[in-house]
């Protein structure tokens, strides 16, 4: 126990520095620790290490996030909130697995999904320019602007399908947003994006959107 506490103290001290190389080293060390948990460390000690990694994910470079997402996504013991944090950095197959884990999660609770004005969202998509729709979309769904940006820039359309389906928007609204914001994609790419709505499980979309909203509220 003492060894684990000392290691946590060391990592917390490392987390207080602003140097990018220290944050990257911290994230890598945390990931390696969680993937190769020492047998003499109490299982209960995993939670603060996981929470610390979740907290600093947005503070490290994209390449490191992608590498960690690929490692953590392959392990069933990785907690769902941590996987959700890495969603946008994970490979396509890992993203699908994250949504499925959200759909299969059984904790006795249901996410609260407030309604959204579908006509207003489509109108905002049509009438805003130079990226202004991102801020409107974020506000209407109750998520961070950076999250909205990553949703709208997901070439596969699956993140947008998750956001729309999780917010109980209709397929027609999702399709309208895709067609308005697709930015000159090929017919095949647009067709693929449009088809993503039907393959996203509703409960998984609800829970992942609820996670994004909880982050914004926090």
N, C-alpha and C positions, 0 to 999 in steps of 0.2 A: 504493500500500500504506500509506504514512504517513497519508494522508488518511483511509482506512478505519479504521486503528487509532486515530486521534485521535477519530473519530466514535464508535467503540465505547467508548473511554474516557469520553467525554462521557455516553453513554447509561448506562454502568455507574455513573457518579457520580450521575446522575439517579435510578437505581434504588435508591441507598442512602438516599434521603430517604423519610420516612414519610407525607408529605402526600399525600392522595388525589388532588389535582389534578395533582401531579407524576407519580404512577404512571399516571394516565390519559393525560397528555401523552406519557409514555414509550412506552406501548403503542401509541398512535396513530402516533407518529413511527416506531417500529419497523415497524409494519404498512405504512406508506407507503413506507418504505425498501425493504422486501422486495418490494412490488408494483411498484416502479419502481427496480429495481436499477441503479445507475450503471454505465455501460459500462466505466469505468476501474477499477472495483472488482474484485478477483480473485473468481472464483466460490467459491473455498475460504473466503472470508471470510463467506459467508452463514450458515454453521453457527452461529457464536457469536451472531449476531443472532437467529437462529431460536430457539436455546436460551434466550436471555434473554427473548424474548417468551413462550415456553412456560412459563417459570418464574414470570412475574408475572401470568399470566392470571387466577388465582384472587384476585388482589389488587385487581382493578378492578371497577367497578360493572357490573351486569347489562346495562344499556343499551349501554355501550361494548363489552362482550363480544359482544353480538348483532350490533352493527354491524361489528365486525372479523371475526366468523365468516362473515357474509354476503360480505364482500369476499374473504377468503382462500379460502373454499370454492369460489369460482368459478374459481380458478386452479390449473391442473394441476401447477405447480411447487411448490405449497405442500407441505412434507414431511408425511408421514402422522402422525408423532407430534404435530405441531402441530395438525393437523386433529382428531385424537382428543381433544386437550385442549379444543377448542372444541365438541365434539359436542353437549353439552346446550344450547348457546347458538345453534346453527345452525338455519336454517329446515328444515322437514320434508324437502324434496327434497335439501337438502345433507346432512342426516343419513343418508339412504339412500345417497347417493353415498359418504360416508365409510365406511359398512359395506361397500359394494361394493369400494372401494379396499383395505380390509383383506382382503377375500376374494381379491382378485386379486394381492396382494403376493407376490412370489417372491424370498425371501432365503435359501432353503435351510434354514430352521429351522421347527420346529413348536412352537406354544405348549404349555406343560406345563399340563394341566388336571386337577388333583386331583379326586377324587370328592367329592360332597356328599350328606349324608343327607336324602333327599327327604321322608321321613316327618317328620323333625324340623323341617324348614322349614315344612311345611304345618301341623304342630301349633303351631309358634310363631306363625304367622299367625293361627290360630284363637284362641289363648289369651293373646295380649298386647293391651294397650289403650294408648290415648293416645300412639301413635307408638313404643311400645317395640319393635314388630316391626322397625323400621328398624335398630336396633342389632343385633338377632339376625340379621337378613338379611345385614347387612354382615359380621358375624363368620363366618357360615357360608360366605359366598362369598369371604372374604378380601379385601374391598375397604374403602375408607374409608366412614365413616358418612355423610358428606355426599354421596358418590357414590350410596350406597344410597338416600338420601332423594330424590335427583333421579331415580333410576330408578323408584322407587315412585310419584312424583308426576307422571310423564310420562303425560299424559292419553291419548295414543295407544296406550300399552301396548307400543310397539316397543322401548323401552329395557329393559323387563322381559323381553320376548321374547329380546333379545340376551343379557341376563344369564343367563336360564334355559337357553337353547339353548347358549350358550358354556360353561356349566357341565355340559352333558350331562344336564340335568334333562328329564324326559319332558313331553310336551305336557299330560298329565293334571295334573302338578304345577303347570305354568305356569297352566293354566286354574283350578285350585283357588285359587292366590294371587290371580289376577284377581278371581274371584268373592267372595273373602273381603275383599279390600281395595278393591273398586270404589267404595264409599262412596255408594251411592244413584244411580249413573249410570243413564241411560235404557237401555232394552233395546237400542236401536240402537247406542249408544256401547259397551255391554258386548260386543255381538256383534263390533263392529269391533276392539276390543282383543283378543278371543279369536282373531280371524282373523290377527292380526299374526305369530303364532308361525311359521306355515307359510311366510311370505314372506321371512323372515330367512335369509340364507345361513349355513350352519353354520360354515364357515371364517372368514367375516367376524365372526361372533359370538364365536368362540373367540379371535381375535386382539384384538378390542376389549376383551373381558373380561380377557384377559392383560395388556393395557395398564393397565386399572384396577387390577389386582392388583399390577402392578409399581410403580405410583405409591404404593400403600399400603405395599408392602415398603420402598420408598425412604424 
